[in-house]
Amino acid sequence: MRRLQVSSTYPRPLKQMLPDAGNWLLNSGIQDADGGVARYHLSDIGRNKPVSNEITGYAASTYAALYEETGEERYRDAAIRTAEFLADRAWRADLEQFPFENEPDSPLYFFDCGIIVRGLLAVWRLTKEDRLLALATACGRSMARDFLTEDAIHPIVLMPSREPAPYEPRWSREPGCFQLKSAMAWHDLAEATGDDTFTMWYERALRMALDNYEHFLPGAPAAEQVMDRLHAFSYFMEGVLPRIRRPRCAQALREAIGTASRHLRAIRPVFERSDVNAQMLRARIFAEALGVQPLNEKEAAEEAASIATFQQPNGSFCFGRKAGEPMPFDNPVSTGFCLQALVMWRQRSEGKFVPRIETIV
């Protein structure tokens, strides 16, 4: 099978794109000195949004992946700072949870907690610091206590009542297949601790996601809303990977890639998100490497080329474009997703990609 060369699709080489993005993550001020990471930077007015516990969790995974790729200690140090922020500032021992914001009575979000657990585990794999594994384990148990039922995962729990927030017709405020990305935290904890209780909880989340993923898209009347749901739907494609050897899971991933690709290409002229391209490309590369289906080389190359066009002169990757115009959001999560997708694309072109599910940002 012919391997496409990365240099044929990139406006500039990855060896330049990666350090530029890394320098932005480390030096732009998107990460505070105490380790917390802002939700995004408003490039039109030169201001950061507030620090987010969830985004700090994503940053921990991103820095760990960058350290693994480059071996540069600055990324390891940054990963440790993010984990220290989560452990020392974000963790609420009285709640045994990471709240949405570090404010009194801030609600709890299932999705955020799973992302934070996976970030802590990414740093724990680098440091083997017992405290990080202990916090991740405690949060994983609380996720089941506070959110998981036999038939649904509540997306939001209100504080101090611990009552589930009423569902709303928005993807982030009602249960759905996208929650499987955060449920991967249970799978990862089972691997790290040997406790099969976490496996049971992941399996329950998997069952629910497989029962409803076919109905998630389009899910909204407006193209822009469908693109946002496409981002969420892509989380399902990642979350199913730990059980991809099962025929039903492999078939679900094949169907999901096809469905997501059609929606992405239909909506792209109106609204395009950089992270959706990155999520699509990552899913394709994993699917090929794990024997699910051959890579659609043409579509994968299109996605890699599109990802590269989102990098800004400051090194960050912007959130998206509307009608071809970039939106003023320099986004640390988009940057992490896009960098990882491009690194995977390069590794595949060199025949060096190894499918390690636990490293997905």
Secondary structure as GFF3:
##gff-version 3
##sequence-region A 1 361
A	DSSP	three_ten_helix	6	8	.	.	.	ID=ss1
A	DSSP	alpha_helix	14	27	.	.	.	ID=ss2
A	DSSP	beta_strand	37	38	.	.	.	ID=ss3
A	DSSP	beta_strand	41	42	.	.	.	ID=ss4
A	DSSP	beta_strand	47	48	.	.	.	ID=ss5
A	DSSP	beta_strand	51	52	.	.	.	ID=ss6
A	DSSP	alpha_helix	53	70	.	.	.	ID=ss7
A	DSSP	alpha_helix	73	85	.	.	.	ID=ss8
A	DSSP	pi_helix	86	90	.	.	.	ID=ss9
A	DSSP	beta_strand	108	109	.	.	.	ID=ss10
A	DSSP	alpha_helix	110	127	.	.	.	ID=ss11
A	DSSP	alpha_helix	130	147	.	.	.	ID=ss12
A	DSSP	beta_strand	156	157	.	.	.	ID=ss13
A	DSSP	three_ten_helix	171	173	.	.	.	ID=ss14
A	DSSP	three_ten_helix	177	179	.	.	.	ID=ss15
A	DSSP	alpha_helix	180	193	.	.	.	ID=ss16
A	DSSP	alpha_helix	196	212	.	.	.	ID=ss17
A	DSSP	three_ten_helix	213	215	.	.	.	ID=ss18
A	DSSP	alpha_helix	223	239	.	.	.	ID=ss19
A	DSSP	three_ten_helix	241	243	.	.	.	ID=ss20
A	DSSP	alpha_helix	247	267	.	.	.	ID=ss21
A	DSSP	beta_strand	271	273	.	.	.	ID=ss22
A	DSSP	alpha_helix	274	289	.	.	.	ID=ss23
A	DSSP	alpha_helix	297	309	.	.	.	ID=ss24
A	DSSP	beta_strand	320	322	.	.	.	ID=ss25
A	DSSP	beta_strand	325	326	.	.	.	ID=ss26
A	DSSP	beta_strand	329	330	.	.	.	ID=ss27
A	DSSP	alpha_helix	332	349	.	.	.	ID=ss28
A	DSSP	three_ten_helix	357	359	.	.	.	ID=ss29
###
